Amino acid sequence: MRNFTKLTALLIGLMLLNCEKEDNNQTLIIKTDKENYTTGESVSIEIINKYDTNIDYYICSSYSGISPIIYKYVHNDWTGYWAPLCDGYISHCCGVLETNDIYEDIFNFEFESGIYRIEYKFIVENGQGYQSFYSNEFTFE
């Protein structure tokens, strides 16, 4: 019985840690203006930095904002659909998204029918690498 109690306590502790990790992911909010679009509509995105520190992003030579990677769900897998082309000469680190800043962008190109999401990469802690953050999923019909 004693081992059962220790195991139960360990499982509860792990569940609480997992819940805390999920809550920490809410410190960067990435959302589209809608969940369902009609082909031909633009997609507006908003990123809100809720971290208590500034976060950094890669500056891409061919894109005027924070570089996205747009994925489409195809055959049970997320596949790269669109991303800006960055050269190795003018592209560099780092742009800064300050605490509580709101970044907005609009994608005006033709999406095919399907399910999408958008990835952004940020350096959250100095000296660490880029981390991926994703928008909500959205659909084009």
Protein Blocks (a to p, Z undefined) as FASTA:
>chain_A
ZZmmmmmmmmmmmmmmmmmmmmmmmmpccddfbfbdcehiacddddddfbfbdcdddddf
kbcbdcddddddeehiacdfbdcdddfklgccdddddehiacddddfbdcdedddddddd
ddfbghiacddddddddddZZ
